[in-house]
Amino acid sequence: MPCAGWRGRVAEEELRANGLEDVLTILASVSGWNTWLFFTMPSGALGGATTLEALREHQREAVQTAAHAYIER
């Protein structure tokens, strides 16, 4: 039986491959709490999806655009 943490590692690798690092770089000036909100709250800019959902759906450019808009607000 695989270890319990393997799903987390797979999800992390998937998000990193889909642009997580780039988005974190864009949000570097944002507080940890606001970064959490950006990743977990539904976004109109992403069609109602959360940033995490959009990254899983390979919407890298849309997420980066939303991140730039988020820091400019």
mmJSON file of the N, C-alpha and C atoms, coordinates in Angstrom:
{"data_MODEL":{"atom_site":{
"group_PDB":["ATOM","ATOM","ATOM","ATOM","ATOM","ATOM","ATOM","ATOM","ATOM","ATOM","ATOM","ATOM","ATOM","ATOM","ATOM","ATOM","ATOM","ATOM","ATOM","ATOM","ATOM","ATOM","ATOM","ATOM","ATOM","ATOM","ATOM","ATOM","ATOM","ATOM","ATOM","ATOM","ATOM","ATOM","ATOM","ATOM","ATOM","ATOM","ATOM","ATOM","ATOM","ATOM","ATOM","ATOM","ATOM","ATOM","ATOM","ATOM","ATOM","ATOM","ATOM","ATOM","ATOM","ATOM","ATOM","ATOM","ATOM","ATOM","ATOM","ATOM","ATOM","ATOM","ATOM","ATOM","ATOM","ATOM","ATOM","ATOM","ATOM","ATOM","ATOM","ATOM","ATOM","ATOM","ATOM","ATOM","ATOM","ATOM","ATOM","ATOM","ATOM","ATOM","ATOM","ATOM","ATOM","ATOM","ATOM","ATOM","ATOM","ATOM","ATOM","ATOM","ATOM","ATOM","ATOM","ATOM","ATOM","ATOM","ATOM","ATOM","ATOM","ATOM","ATOM","ATOM","ATOM","ATOM","ATOM","ATOM","ATOM","ATOM","ATOM","ATOM","ATOM","ATOM","ATOM","ATOM","ATOM","ATOM","ATOM","ATOM","ATOM","ATOM","ATOM","ATOM","ATOM","ATOM","ATOM","ATOM","ATOM","ATOM","ATOM","ATOM","ATOM","ATOM","ATOM","ATOM","ATOM","ATOM","ATOM","ATOM","ATOM","ATOM","ATOM","ATOM","ATOM","ATOM","ATOM","ATOM","ATOM","ATOM","ATOM","ATOM","ATOM","ATOM","ATOM","ATOM","ATOM","ATOM","ATOM","ATOM","ATOM","ATOM","ATOM","ATOM","ATOM","ATOM","ATOM","ATOM","ATOM","ATOM","ATOM","ATOM","ATOM","ATOM","ATOM","ATOM","ATOM","ATOM","ATOM","ATOM","ATOM","ATOM","ATOM","ATOM","ATOM","ATOM","ATOM","ATOM","ATOM","ATOM","ATOM","ATOM","ATOM","ATOM","ATOM","ATOM","ATOM","ATOM","ATOM","ATOM","ATOM","ATOM","ATOM","ATOM","ATOM","ATOM","ATOM","ATOM","ATOM","ATOM","ATOM","ATOM","ATOM","ATOM","ATOM","ATOM","ATOM","ATOM","ATOM"],
"id":[1,2,3,4,5,6,7,8,9,10,11,12,13,14,15,16,17,18,19,20,21,22,23,24,25,26,27,28,29,30,31,32,33,34,35,36,37,38,39,40,41,42,43,44,45,46,47,48,49,50,51,52,53,54,55,56,57,58,59,60,61,62,63,64,65,66,67,68,69,70,71,72,73,74,75,76,77,78,79,80,81,82,83,84,85,86,87,88,89,90,91,92,93,94,95,96,97,98,99,100,101,102,103,104,105,106,107,108,109,110,111,112,113,114,115,116,117,118,119,120,121,122,123,124,125,126,127,128,129,130,131,132,133,134,135,136,137,138,139,140,141,142,143,144,145,146,147,148,149,150,151,152,153,154,155,156,157,158,159,160,161,162,163,164,165,166,167,168,169,170,171,172,173,174,175,176,177,178,179,180,181,182,183,184,185,186,187,188,189,190,191,192,193,194,195,196,197,198,199,200,201,202,203,204,205,206,207,208,209,210,211,212,213,214,215,216,217,218,219],
"type_symbol":["N","C","C","N","C","C","N","C","C","N","C","C","N","C","C","N","C","C","N","C","C","N","C","C","N","C","C","N","C","C","N","C","C","N","C","C","N","C","C","N","C","C","N","C","C","N","C","C","N","C","C","N","C","C","N","C","C","N","C","C","N","C","C","N","C","C","N","C","C","N","C","C","N","C","C","N","C","C","N","C","C","N","C","C","N","C","C","N","C","C","N","C","C","N","C","C","N","C","C","N","C","C","N","C","C","N","C","C","N","C","C","N","C","C","N","C","C","N","C","C","N","C","C","N","C","C","N","C","C","N","C","C","N","C","C","N","C","C","N","C","C","N","C","C","N","C","C","N","C","C","N","C","C","N","C","C","N","C","C","N","C","C","N","C","C","N","C","C","N","C","C","N","C","C","N","C","C","N","C","C","N","C","C","N","C","C","N","C","C","N","C","C","N","C","C","N","C","C","N","C","C","N","C","C","N","C","C","N","C","C","N","C","C","N","C","C","N","C","C"],
"label_atom_id":["N","CA","C","N","CA","C","N","CA","C","N","CA","C","N","CA","C","N","CA","C","N","CA","C","N","CA","C","N","CA","C","N","CA","C","N","CA","C","N","CA","C","N","CA","C","N","CA","C","N","CA","C","N","CA","C","N","CA","C","N","CA","C","N","CA","C","N","CA","C","N","CA","C","N","CA","C","N","CA","C","N","CA","C","N","CA","C","N","CA","C","N","CA","C","N","CA","C","N","CA","C","N","CA","C","N","CA","C","N","CA","C","N","CA","C","N","CA","C","N","CA","C","N","CA","C","N","CA","C","N","CA","C","N","CA","C","N","CA","C","N","CA","C","N","CA","C","N","CA","C","N","CA","C","N","CA","C","N","CA","C","N","CA","C","N","CA","C","N","CA","C","N","CA","C","N","CA","C","N","CA","C","N","CA","C","N","CA","C","N","CA","C","N","CA","C","N","CA","C","N","CA","C","N","CA","C","N","CA","C","N","CA","C","N","CA","C","N","CA","C","N","CA","C","N","CA","C","N","CA","C","N","CA","C","N","CA","C","N","CA","C","N","CA","C","N","CA","C","N","CA","C","N","CA","C"],
"label_alt_id":[null,null,null,null,null,null,null,null,null,null,null,null,null,null,null,null,null,null,null,null,null,null,null,null,null,null,null,null,null,null,null,null,null,null,null,null,null,null,null,null,null,null,null,null,null,null,null,null,null,null,null,null,null,null,null,null,null,null,null,null,null,null,null,null,null,null,null,null,null,null,null,null,null,null,null,null,null,null,null,null,null,null,null,null,null,null,null,null,null,null,null,null,null,null,null,null,null,null,null,null,null,null,null,null,null,null,null,null,null,null,null,null,null,null,null,null,null,null,null,null,null,null,null,null,null,null,null,null,null,null,null,null,null,null,null,null,null,null,null,null,null,null,null,null,null,null,null,null,null,null,null,null,null,null,null,null,null,null,null,null,null,null,null,null,null,null,null,null,null,null,null,null,null,null,null,null,null,null,null,null,null,null,null,null,null,null,null,null,null,null,null,null,null,null,null,null,null,null,null,null,null,null,null,null,null,null,null,null,null,null,null,null,null,null,null,null,null,null,null],
"label_comp_id":["MET","MET","MET","PRO","PRO","PRO","CYS","CYS","CYS","ALA","ALA","ALA","GLY","GLY","GLY","TRP","TRP","TRP","ARG","ARG","ARG","GLY","GLY","GLY","ARG","ARG","ARG","VAL","VAL","VAL","ALA","ALA","ALA","GLU","GLU","GLU","GLU","GLU","GLU","GLU","GLU","GLU","LEU","LEU","LEU","ARG","ARG","ARG","ALA","ALA","ALA","ASN","ASN","ASN","GLY","GLY","GLY","LEU","LEU","LEU","GLU","GLU","GLU","ASP","ASP","ASP","VAL","VAL","VAL","LEU","LEU","LEU","THR","THR","THR","ILE","ILE","ILE","LEU","LEU","LEU","ALA","ALA","ALA","SER","SER","SER","VAL","VAL","VAL","SER","SER","SER","GLY","GLY","GLY","TRP","TRP","TRP","ASN","ASN","ASN","THR","THR","THR","TRP","TRP","TRP","LEU","LEU","LEU","PHE","PHE","PHE","PHE","PHE","PHE","THR","THR","THR","MET","MET","MET","PRO","PRO","PRO","SER","SER","SER","GLY","GLY","GLY","ALA","ALA","ALA","LEU","LEU","LEU","GLY","GLY","GLY","GLY","GLY","GLY","ALA","ALA","ALA","THR","THR","THR","THR","THR","THR","LEU","LEU","LEU","GLU","GLU","GLU","ALA","ALA","ALA","LEU","LEU","LEU","ARG","ARG","ARG","GLU","GLU","GLU","HIS","HIS","HIS","GLN","GLN","GLN","ARG","ARG","ARG","GLU","GLU","GLU","ALA","ALA","ALA","VAL","VAL","VAL","GLN","GLN","GLN","THR","THR","THR","ALA","ALA","ALA","ALA","ALA","ALA","HIS","HIS","HIS","ALA","ALA","ALA","TYR","TYR","TYR","ILE","ILE","ILE","GLU","GLU","GLU","ARG","ARG","ARG"],
"label_asym_id":["A","A","A","A","A","A","A","A","A","A","A","A","A","A","A","A","A","A","A","A","A","A","A","A","A","A","A","A","A","A","A","A","A","A","A","A","A","A","A","A","A","A","A","A","A","A","A","A","A","A","A","A","A","A","A","A","A","A","A","A","A","A","A","A","A","A","A","A","A","A","A","A","A","A","A","A","A","A","A","A","A","A","A","A","A","A","A","A","A","A","A","A","A","A","A","A","A","A","A","A","A","A","A","A","A","A","A","A","A","A","A","A","A","A","A","A","A","A","A","A","A","A","A","A","A","A","A","A","A","A","A","A","A","A","A","A","A","A","A","A","A","A","A","A","A","A","A","A","A","A","A","A","A","A","A","A","A","A","A","A","A","A","A","A","A","A","A","A","A","A","A","A","A","A","A","A","A","A","A","A","A","A","A","A","A","A","A","A","A","A","A","A","A","A","A","A","A","A","A","A","A","A","A","A","A","A","A","A","A","A","A","A","A","A","A","A","A","A","A"],
"label_entity_id":["1","1","1","1","1","1","1","1","1","1","1","1","1","1","1","1","1","1","1","1","1","1","1","1","1","1","1","1","1","1","1","1","1","1","1","1","1","1","1","1","1","1","1","1","1","1","1","1","1","1","1","1","1","1","1","1","1","1","1","1","1","1","1","1","1","1","1","1","1","1","1","1","1","1","1","1","1","1","1","1","1","1","1","1","1","1","1","1","1","1","1","1","1","1","1","1","1","1","1","1","1","1","1","1","1","1","1","1","1","1","1","1","1","1","1","1","1","1","1","1","1","1","1","1","1","1","1","1","1","1","1","1","1","1","1","1","1","1","1","1","1","1","1","1","1","1","1","1","1","1","1","1","1","1","1","1","1","1","1","1","1","1","1","1","1","1","1","1","1","1","1","1","1","1","1","1","1","1","1","1","1","1","1","1","1","1","1","1","1","1","1","1","1","1","1","1","1","1","1","1","1","1","1","1","1","1","1","1","1","1","1","1","1","1","1","1","1","1","1"],
"label_seq_id":[1,1,1,2,2,2,3,3,3,4,4,4,5,5,5,6,6,6,7,7,7,8,8,8,9,9,9,10,10,10,11,11,11,12,12,12,13,13,13,14,14,14,15,15,15,16,16,16,17,17,17,18,18,18,19,19,19,20,20,20,21,21,21,22,22,22,23,23,23,24,24,24,25,25,25,26,26,26,27,27,27,28,28,28,29,29,29,30,30,30,31,31,31,32,32,32,33,33,33,34,34,34,35,35,35,36,36,36,37,37,37,38,38,38,39,39,39,40,40,40,41,41,41,42,42,42,43,43,43,44,44,44,45,45,45,46,46,46,47,47,47,48,48,48,49,49,49,50,50,50,51,51,51,52,52,52,53,53,53,54,54,54,55,55,55,56,56,56,57,57,57,58,58,58,59,59,59,60,60,60,61,61,61,62,62,62,63,63,63,64,64,64,65,65,65,66,66,66,67,67,67,68,68,68,69,69,69,70,70,70,71,71,71,72,72,72,73,73,73],
"pdbx_PDB_ins_code":[null,null,null,null,null,null,null,null,null,null,null,null,null,null,null,null,null,null,null,null,null,null,null,null,null,null,null,null,null,null,null,null,null,null,null,null,null,null,null,null,null,null,null,null,null,null,null,null,null,null,null,null,null,null,null,null,null,null,null,null,null,null,null,null,null,null,null,null,null,null,null,null,null,null,null,null,null,null,null,null,null,null,null,null,null,null,null,null,null,null,null,null,null,null,null,null,null,null,null,null,null,null,null,null,null,null,null,null,null,null,null,null,null,null,null,null,null,null,null,null,null,null,null,null,null,null,null,null,null,null,null,null,null,null,null,null,null,null,null,null,null,null,null,null,null,null,null,null,null,null,null,null,null,null,null,null,null,null,null,null,null,null,null,null,null,null,null,null,null,null,null,null,null,null,null,null,null,null,null,null,null,null,null,null,null,null,null,null,null,null,null,null,null,null,null,null,null,null,null,null,null,null,null,null,null,null,null,null,null,null,null,null,null,null,null,null,null,null,null],
"Cartn_x":[0.846,0.0,0.892,0.614,1.442,1.285,2.296,2.225,1.133,0.616,-0.513,-0.174,1.085,1.449,1.681,1.562,1.882,0.941,-0.329,-1.27,-0.869,-0.426,0.03,1.235,2.157,3.347,2.973,2.056,1.619,0.927,0.059,-0.645,0.341,1.326,2.336,3.109,3.522,4.257,3.395,2.121,1.21,1.071,0.878,0.721,2.003,3.136,4.411,4.595,4.258,4.391,3.453,2.355,1.363,1.518,2.624,2.898,2.836,2.745,2.655,3.81,5.024,6.203,6.121,5.692,5.567,4.562,3.44,2.4,2.906,3.612,4.163,5.171,5.928,6.866,6.111,5.054,4.234,3.667,3.257,2.616,3.604,4.895,5.913,5.686,5.097,4.889,3.587,2.809,1.507,1.675,0.903,0.992,0.604,1.044,0.716,-0.784,-1.499,-2.96,-3.603,-3.212,-3.801,-3.401,-2.212,-1.814,-2.719,-2.975,-3.886,-5.257,-5.767,-7.073,-7.045,-5.981,-5.883,-5.973,-5.337,-5.325,-6.606,-7.354,-8.474,-9.867,-9.965,-11.285,-11.655,-12.91,-13.33,-13.058,-12.667,-12.298,-13.132,-13.716,-14.443,-13.519,-12.259,-11.277,-10.964,-11.278,-11.008,-12.316,-13.369,-14.658,-15.288,-14.973,-15.534,-14.705,-13.635,-12.748,-11.779,-11.252,-10.159,-8.873,-7.852,-6.557,-6.032,-6.171,-5.702,-6.435,-7.743,-8.513,-8.05,-7.837,-7.419,-6.036,-5.119,-3.803,-3.92,-4.792,-4.984,-5.559,-6.275,-6.867,-5.943,-4.679,-3.649,-3.942,-4.562,-4.886,-3.799,-2.575,-1.408,-1.47,-1.718,-1.73,-2.848,-4.028,-5.145,-4.832,-4.199,-3.843,-2.784,-1.804,-0.785,-1.386,-2.308,-2.993,-3.778,-4.475,-5.24,-4.309,-3.149,-2.185,-1.668,-1.359,-0.903,-2.002,-3.24,-4.358,-4.54,-4.333,-4.501,-3.513,-2.273,-1.288,-1.444,-2.135,-2.329,-3.576,-4.374,-5.629,-5.378],
"Cartn_y":[-1.181,0.0,1.244,2.236,3.441,4.272,5.084,5.933,6.977,7.482,8.411,9.725,10.137,11.43,11.458,10.34,10.316,11.195,11.288,12.125,13.591,14.025,15.407,15.714,14.769,14.978,15.035,14.202,14.213,15.534,15.984,17.251,18.409,18.408,19.465,19.494,18.345,18.276,18.79,18.427,18.866,20.386,20.962,22.416,23.138,22.609,23.228,23.183,22.078,21.942,22.89,23.273,24.13,25.606,25.994,27.405,27.941,27.079,27.54,28.463,28.086,28.887,30.286,30.372,31.669,32.558,31.989,32.756,33.215,32.344,32.74,33.881,33.876,34.966,36.266,36.216,37.408,37.955,37.063,37.463,37.698,37.783,37.88,39.048,40.142,41.312,41.252,40.202,40.062,39.277,39.641,38.933,37.461,36.659,35.235,34.995,35.768,35.607,35.933,37.032,37.406,36.442,35.876,34.843,33.626,33.224,32.103,32.375,33.593,33.948,33.88,34.379,34.342,32.913,31.994,30.604,29.837,30.257,29.424,30.007,31.282,31.896,31.841,31.588,31.621,33.002,33.02,34.257,34.458,35.635,35.973,35.975,36.362,36.382,34.978,33.975,32.585,31.808,32.525,31.885,31.251,31.788,31.257,30.154,29.752,28.723,29.37,28.566,29.05,28.978,29.662,29.607,28.175,27.437,26.05,25.21,25.402,24.657,25.024,26.322,26.779,26.227,26.191,25.61,24.127,23.424,21.995,21.785,22.809,22.735,23.339,23.561,24.05,25.455,26.305,27.67,28.646,28.302,29.044,30.537,30.877,32.283,33.059,32.472,33.148,33.389,32.427,32.575,33.657,33.697,34.739,36.125,36.247,37.517,37.919,36.972,37.248,37.651,37.036,37.366,38.788,39.176,40.548,41.542,41.241,42.121,42.185,41.088,41.013,41.922,41.963,42.801,44.28,44.572,45.961,46.582,45.807,46.366,47.201],
"Cartn_z":[0.0,0.0,0.0,-0.894,-0.952,0.317,0.583,1.774,1.598,2.712,2.692,1.999,1.975,1.42,-0.079,-0.761,-2.188,-2.997,-2.616,-3.365,-3.294,-2.131,-1.964,-2.829,-2.894,-3.727,-5.205,-5.64,-7.04,-7.35,-6.449,-6.654,-6.705,-5.816,-5.799,-7.113,-7.588,-8.853,-10.004,-10.013,-11.064,-11.048,-9.864,-9.765,-10.164,-9.742,-10.127,-11.644,-12.259,-13.709,-14.451,-13.821,-14.458,-14.11,-13.443,-13.247,-11.834,-10.836,-9.45,-9.081,-9.422,-9.058,-9.665,-10.92,-11.581,-10.865,-10.471,-9.785,-8.421,-7.706,-6.412,-6.567,-7.639,-7.904,-8.144,-8.919,-9.174,-7.864,-6.967,-5.713,-4.571,-4.865,-3.82,-2.861,-3.323,-2.466,-1.665,-1.864,-1.209,0.092,1.11,2.391,2.227,3.157,3.139,3.141,3.947,4.025,2.681,2.065,0.782,-0.329,-0.231,-1.19,-1.043,0.197,0.468,-0.136,0.085,-0.48,-2.001,-2.61,-4.07,-4.596,-3.922,-4.39,-4.068,-3.061,-2.594,-2.818,-3.146,-3.358,-4.842,-5.159,-6.564,-7.168,-8.417,-9.095,-10.353,-10.474,-11.694,-12.903,-12.686,-13.769,-14.285,-13.47,-13.851,-14.049,-14.387,-14.648,-13.426,-12.236,-11.0,-10.362,-11.028,-10.466,-9.479,-8.58,-7.74,-8.56,-8.082,-8.762,-8.815,-7.72,-7.705,-8.739,-8.848,-9.856,-11.267,-11.492,-12.817,-13.177,-12.21,-12.485,-12.813,-12.111,-12.413,-13.809,-14.309,-15.649,-16.707,-16.346,-17.275,-17.803,-16.992,-17.395,-16.91,-17.199,-16.703,-17.043,-18.305,-18.715,-18.032,-17.928,-17.269,-15.794,-15.148,-13.731,-13.573,-14.449,-14.357,-14.574,-15.518,-15.747,-14.506,-13.904,-12.678,-11.539,-11.443,-10.388,-10.558,-11.781,-12.029,-11.656,-12.029,-11.669,-10.157,-9.474,-8.017,-7.298,-7.758,-7.075,-7.435,-8.531,-8.94,-8.334,-7.665,-7.118,-5.906],
"occupancy":[1.0,1.0,1.0,1.0,1.0,1.0,1.0,1.0,1.0,1.0,1.0,1.0,1.0,1.0,1.0,1.0,1.0,1.0,1.0,1.0,1.0,1.0,1.0,1.0,1.0,1.0,1.0,1.0,1.0,1.0,1.0,1.0,1.0,1.0,1.0,1.0,1.0,1.0,1.0,1.0,1.0,1.0,1.0,1.0,1.0,1.0,1.0,1.0,1.0,1.0,1.0,1.0,1.0,1.0,1.0,1.0,1.0,1.0,1.0,1.0,1.0,1.0,1.0,1.0,1.0,1.0,1.0,1.0,1.0,1.0,1.0,1.0,1.0,1.0,1.0,1.0,1.0,1.0,1.0,1.0,1.0,1.0,1.0,1.0,1.0,1.0,1.0,1.0,1.0,1.0,1.0,1.0,1.0,1.0,1.0,1.0,1.0,1.0,1.0,1.0,1.0,1.0,1.0,1.0,1.0,1.0,1.0,1.0,1.0,1.0,1.0,1.0,1.0,1.0,1.0,1.0,1.0,1.0,1.0,1.0,1.0,1.0,1.0,1.0,1.0,1.0,1.0,1.0,1.0,1.0,1.0,1.0,1.0,1.0,1.0,1.0,1.0,1.0,1.0,1.0,1.0,1.0,1.0,1.0,1.0,1.0,1.0,1.0,1.0,1.0,1.0,1.0,1.0,1.0,1.0,1.0,1.0,1.0,1.0,1.0,1.0,1.0,1.0,1.0,1.0,1.0,1.0,1.0,1.0,1.0,1.0,1.0,1.0,1.0,1.0,1.0,1.0,1.0,1.0,1.0,1.0,1.0,1.0,1.0,1.0,1.0,1.0,1.0,1.0,1.0,1.0,1.0,1.0,1.0,1.0,1.0,1.0,1.0,1.0,1.0,1.0,1.0,1.0,1.0,1.0,1.0,1.0,1.0,1.0,1.0,1.0,1.0,1.0,1.0,1.0,1.0,1.0,1.0,1.0],
"B_iso_or_equiv":[0.0,0.0,0.0,0.0,0.0,0.0,0.0,0.0,0.0,0.0,0.0,0.0,0.0,0.0,0.0,0.0,0.0,0.0,0.0,0.0,0.0,0.0,0.0,0.0,0.0,0.0,0.0,0.0,0.0,0.0,0.0,0.0,0.0,0.0,0.0,0.0,0.0,0.0,0.0,0.0,0.0,0.0,0.0,0.0,0.0,0.0,0.0,0.0,0.0,0.0,0.0,0.0,0.0,0.0,0.0,0.0,0.0,0.0,0.0,0.0,0.0,0.0,0.0,0.0,0.0,0.0,0.0,0.0,0.0,0.0,0.0,0.0,0.0,0.0,0.0,0.0,0.0,0.0,0.0,0.0,0.0,0.0,0.0,0.0,0.0,0.0,0.0,0.0,0.0,0.0,0.0,0.0,0.0,0.0,0.0,0.0,0.0,0.0,0.0,0.0,0.0,0.0,0.0,0.0,0.0,0.0,0.0,0.0,0.0,0.0,0.0,0.0,0.0,0.0,0.0,0.0,0.0,0.0,0.0,0.0,0.0,0.0,0.0,0.0,0.0,0.0,0.0,0.0,0.0,0.0,0.0,0.0,0.0,0.0,0.0,0.0,0.0,0.0,0.0,0.0,0.0,0.0,0.0,0.0,0.0,0.0,0.0,0.0,0.0,0.0,0.0,0.0,0.0,0.0,0.0,0.0,0.0,0.0,0.0,0.0,0.0,0.0,0.0,0.0,0.0,0.0,0.0,0.0,0.0,0.0,0.0,0.0,0.0,0.0,0.0,0.0,0.0,0.0,0.0,0.0,0.0,0.0,0.0,0.0,0.0,0.0,0.0,0.0,0.0,0.0,0.0,0.0,0.0,0.0,0.0,0.0,0.0,0.0,0.0,0.0,0.0,0.0,0.0,0.0,0.0,0.0,0.0,0.0,0.0,0.0,0.0,0.0,0.0,0.0,0.0,0.0,0.0,0.0,0.0],
"pdbx_formal_charge":[null,null,null,null,null,null,null,null,null,null,null,null,null,null,null,null,null,null,null,null,null,null,null,null,null,null,null,null,null,null,null,null,null,null,null,null,null,null,null,null,null,null,null,null,null,null,null,null,null,null,null,null,null,null,null,null,null,null,null,null,null,null,null,null,null,null,null,null,null,null,null,null,null,null,null,null,null,null,null,null,null,null,null,null,null,null,null,null,null,null,null,null,null,null,null,null,null,null,null,null,null,null,null,null,null,null,null,null,null,null,null,null,null,null,null,null,null,null,null,null,null,null,null,null,null,null,null,null,null,null,null,null,null,null,null,null,null,null,null,null,null,null,null,null,null,null,null,null,null,null,null,null,null,null,null,null,null,null,null,null,null,null,null,null,null,null,null,null,null,null,null,null,null,null,null,null,null,null,null,null,null,null,null,null,null,null,null,null,null,null,null,null,null,null,null,null,null,null,null,null,null,null,null,null,null,null,null,null,null,null,null,null,null,null,null,null,null,null,null],
"auth_seq_id":[1,1,1,2,2,2,3,3,3,4,4,4,5,5,5,6,6,6,7,7,7,8,8,8,9,9,9,10,10,10,11,11,11,12,12,12,13,13,13,14,14,14,15,15,15,16,16,16,17,17,17,18,18,18,19,19,19,20,20,20,21,21,21,22,22,22,23,23,23,24,24,24,25,25,25,26,26,26,27,27,27,28,28,28,29,29,29,30,30,30,31,31,31,32,32,32,33,33,33,34,34,34,35,35,35,36,36,36,37,37,37,38,38,38,39,39,39,40,40,40,41,41,41,42,42,42,43,43,43,44,44,44,45,45,45,46,46,46,47,47,47,48,48,48,49,49,49,50,50,50,51,51,51,52,52,52,53,53,53,54,54,54,55,55,55,56,56,56,57,57,57,58,58,58,59,59,59,60,60,60,61,61,61,62,62,62,63,63,63,64,64,64,65,65,65,66,66,66,67,67,67,68,68,68,69,69,69,70,70,70,71,71,71,72,72,72,73,73,73],
"auth_comp_id":["MET","MET","MET","PRO","PRO","PRO","CYS","CYS","CYS","ALA","ALA","ALA","GLY","GLY","GLY","TRP","TRP","TRP","ARG","ARG","ARG","GLY","GLY","GLY","ARG","ARG","ARG","VAL","VAL","VAL","ALA","ALA","ALA","GLU","GLU","GLU","GLU","GLU","GLU","GLU","GLU","GLU","LEU","LEU","LEU","ARG","ARG","ARG","ALA","ALA","ALA","ASN","ASN","ASN","GLY","GLY","GLY","LEU","LEU","LEU","GLU","GLU","GLU","ASP","ASP","ASP","VAL","VAL","VAL","LEU","LEU","LEU","THR","THR","THR","ILE","ILE","ILE","LEU","LEU","LEU","ALA","ALA","ALA","SER","SER","SER","VAL","VAL","VAL","SER","SER","SER","GLY","GLY","GLY","TRP","TRP","TRP","ASN","ASN","ASN","THR","THR","THR","TRP","TRP","TRP","LEU","LEU","LEU","PHE","PHE","PHE","PHE","PHE","PHE","THR","THR","THR","MET","MET","MET","PRO","PRO","PRO","SER","SER","SER","GLY","GLY","GLY","ALA","ALA","ALA","LEU","LEU","LEU","GLY","GLY","GLY","GLY","GLY","GLY","ALA","ALA","ALA","THR","THR","THR","THR","THR","THR","LEU","LEU","LEU","GLU","GLU","GLU","ALA","ALA","ALA","LEU","LEU","LEU","ARG","ARG","ARG","GLU","GLU","GLU","HIS","HIS","HIS","GLN","GLN","GLN","ARG","ARG","ARG","GLU","GLU","GLU","ALA","ALA","ALA","VAL","VAL","VAL","GLN","GLN","GLN","THR","THR","THR","ALA","ALA","ALA","ALA","ALA","ALA","HIS","HIS","HIS","ALA","ALA","ALA","TYR","TYR","TYR","ILE","ILE","ILE","GLU","GLU","GLU","ARG","ARG","ARG"],
"auth_asym_id":["A","A","A","A","A","A","A","A","A","A","A","A","A","A","A","A","A","A","A","A","A","A","A","A","A","A","A","A","A","A","A","A","A","A","A","A","A","A","A","A","A","A","A","A","A","A","A","A","A","A","A","A","A","A","A","A","A","A","A","A","A","A","A","A","A","A","A","A","A","A","A","A","A","A","A","A","A","A","A","A","A","A","A","A","A","A","A","A","A","A","A","A","A","A","A","A","A","A","A","A","A","A","A","A","A","A","A","A","A","A","A","A","A","A","A","A","A","A","A","A","A","A","A","A","A","A","A","A","A","A","A","A","A","A","A","A","A","A","A","A","A","A","A","A","A","A","A","A","A","A","A","A","A","A","A","A","A","A","A","A","A","A","A","A","A","A","A","A","A","A","A","A","A","A","A","A","A","A","A","A","A","A","A","A","A","A","A","A","A","A","A","A","A","A","A","A","A","A","A","A","A","A","A","A","A","A","A","A","A","A","A","A","A","A","A","A","A","A","A"],
"auth_atom_id":["N","CA","C","N","CA","C","N","CA","C","N","CA","C","N","CA","C","N","CA","C","N","CA","C","N","CA","C","N","CA","C","N","CA","C","N","CA","C","N","CA","C","N","CA","C","N","CA","C","N","CA","C","N","CA","C","N","CA","C","N","CA","C","N","CA","C","N","CA","C","N","CA","C","N","CA","C","N","CA","C","N","CA","C","N","CA","C","N","CA","C","N","CA","C","N","CA","C","N","CA","C","N","CA","C","N","CA","C","N","CA","C","N","CA","C","N","CA","C","N","CA","C","N","CA","C","N","CA","C","N","CA","C","N","CA","C","N","CA","C","N","CA","C","N","CA","C","N","CA","C","N","CA","C","N","CA","C","N","CA","C","N","CA","C","N","CA","C","N","CA","C","N","CA","C","N","CA","C","N","CA","C","N","CA","C","N","CA","C","N","CA","C","N","CA","C","N","CA","C","N","CA","C","N","CA","C","N","CA","C","N","CA","C","N","CA","C","N","CA","C","N","CA","C","N","CA","C","N","CA","C","N","CA","C","N","CA","C","N","CA","C","N","CA","C","N","CA","C","N","CA","C","N","CA","C"],
"pdbx_PDB_model_num":[1,1,1,1,1,1,1,1,1,1,1,1,1,1,1,1,1,1,1,1,1,1,1,1,1,1,1,1,1,1,1,1,1,1,1,1,1,1,1,1,1,1,1,1,1,1,1,1,1,1,1,1,1,1,1,1,1,1,1,1,1,1,1,1,1,1,1,1,1,1,1,1,1,1,1,1,1,1,1,1,1,1,1,1,1,1,1,1,1,1,1,1,1,1,1,1,1,1,1,1,1,1,1,1,1,1,1,1,1,1,1,1,1,1,1,1,1,1,1,1,1,1,1,1,1,1,1,1,1,1,1,1,1,1,1,1,1,1,1,1,1,1,1,1,1,1,1,1,1,1,1,1,1,1,1,1,1,1,1,1,1,1,1,1,1,1,1,1,1,1,1,1,1,1,1,1,1,1,1,1,1,1,1,1,1,1,1,1,1,1,1,1,1,1,1,1,1,1,1,1,1,1,1,1,1,1,1,1,1,1,1,1,1,1,1,1,1,1,1]
}}}
